Every structure is written in C-alpha cells, then in structure tokens.
Amino acid sequence: MKKVLILVFALILAVAGCSLINQDTTTNGNIDLYFALKGNVGLDNEQRSITYSNAQDKYIKTLEEWIIGPSDTSKFEKSISSTVKVLGISSEQDKLTVNLNNDFNTFGGVMHEASTIAALVNTMVQFPEINSVKITIEGKDLIAPSGNPYGYLTEIQFDPNAQGQFKNREVILYFADDQAINVVAEKRTINLAENASKDILIKALIEQMIKGPENTYLYPTIPSEARVNSVMVVGERATIDFSEEMLTKHSKGAAGEDMTLTSIANTVTEVEGIREVVLTLNGQPLNIEHVIVDSNNPLTRAEDRILKM
C-alpha cells in the first residue's frame, strides 16, 4: 500500500511539473508603428498588438508588423515591398542592429529613402532599452546617398523640407534640480537632417524634454503624456502649441510651473537666433494656474536660474 501511495504521489508531481513547463510565457503588448504620411510629408504612427516570448522576439515581431505596412492606406504610404524580410536582429547594450534582405534597399528617391529609414528607426527606439538602430542589408551597412554608411541612428525628427543626410547633433536640454529652484543642463544627441529648420529642431528639443532627464538627480518638467501639436518660428520668437495634457497632467503649483517655464525657455533659447518663447494649448494662450504665457508675455532666457554642476 505504501508503495502504491508513493507511486501516486510521484505521478501527481510529474503532472504538476509538466503543467508548469507548459505554462504560457508569452506577453501581449501594444506597439507603435511609424509610417510616412502620404506624399512623404511627415511621419505618424499606428498602434498594433503583438504577442512575444522575449526581447528579441519582440523586436522581430515589431519589424514584421512594420513590414506588413499601415492599415490606413488612405493616410500612409506603403513604403516598402512585402518581400522585405528580417534576416536577423542583434543588440549590444542600447544599440540594435537590424539585418534585412536586399529588397529593402530599393528606394524611389531621396525623400522616400529618408522617410522610410526614419519610420523604421523611430519604430524600434520606442522601446526604452533601445537608444539607436543600425540597418544592415545582407550583413553589410546600409549606405546613405552621401556614399557613407548610415551607422547607428537615434530617434529621427523627419523634416520633409530639409535635404542632406541625417546627422547626429548634440543639444542641451534643461531639467529641474531636486529642490525645484534651478534648472540644470543635460546634453543629448538627436538625429536631424543637416539643414533641418528651426521649428523642426525646437520640436525635437521639446519631445526630448517630454521623455524626461537621463540623469537620476534631475526631474522632468513637462508631463510625459503631453504632445507637441506644432512649432512656429517667426523672427526671434518660437511659438509652441501643446496638447491638452500639458495642462490636465501637469502637477501644477507655483514651483512646478516655474520649473516648466524656465526649463522650456532656456532649452529653446539654446537655438541660435531664438530669444522669445510663447506657449499655447490647442491654439489658445497657456494658462497653467498662476501664469499666462501669450504674445504679450513671452518667456525669455533665465541665465541666472541655471545651476552649474
């Protein structure tokens, strides 16, 4: 009898072990896929759901969905052939290399090439652990129109009016210190076309600010949910229009408002020739709580509020 009980117990353990081994370890998640707008006049994204088992599988599934193309073909270009294949993925720290077959390297002009590469890179750097992407074709670096390899590209601010190869540009952003009294400079590298316009550059700066600081001792000043609707530069003044989340998701309070306004003013006036900044919310003057920033009360640089580290 004792032997029978032992055998039954052993069978129960075996069945339980098999159940644990066969447990589903996949993850469901939503991703953003970036595509070129009709006419290659800009980029926008569609959200899609994927199921993946690990990080590498996540990257491959994302690329495969991107290759399928946009659902809304009335809004987006179908920029690449369905015969494009993912041959491999490799990552080292925060750098991702995407190896595609030669069918990817067939572009119908400089603008088509620029928008397609920007869409791919921006799709893959959405993942927090990935900062830059290199595209290879059949194992060899993708070559830019200049004759040089593209190399690793960080998030790209696509400007359809700019010409020239994407270029790494070091910029300065300002974030709040731990006392919410001063702002501190943080360097960041972004990708822009060589002659990108000031409005595109400023939009890129603000979107980097929305991501928040990389240094753990600094604090964000713009809600992560906020979006930049548009940037308009006229003379020495830049007008930045935000989505409603700039107001509804802001922590408010006098100190928080002050840090937001000071950090934006000092960041934007890093751009050569910009001396005034006006903030709007869906086209109306921004009134967070204590301050209204309109054309009669623009922000200006506050050099005395920059804390040297």
NORGI-V16751 format. One line per field, one symbol per residue. psi: psi as a letter, one per 30 degrees, with the letter a starting at -180 (. if undefined). A space follows every 10 residues. Layout:
BEGIN
psi = ???
END
This chain:
BEGIN
psi = eeeeeeeeee eeeeeeeeee egkjglkklk lkkklklkgh falllkklkl klfaeeeeee eeeeeeeell eiffelkjfl kffkkjflkk kjcgkkkjjl lffehjkhle eeeeeeeeee eeefgfkffk flkkkljhfk kkklffflke akkakkjkjf fkllkkkkkk lklklklffh ellkkkkkkl kllehkleee eeeeeeeeee fllfkfglkl fkkfflljel kkkjbgkkkk kllffeefgk fakeeeeeee eeeeeeeegf kkfkfkkkkl jhflkkjeef kkjaffilkl kiefgjkk.
END
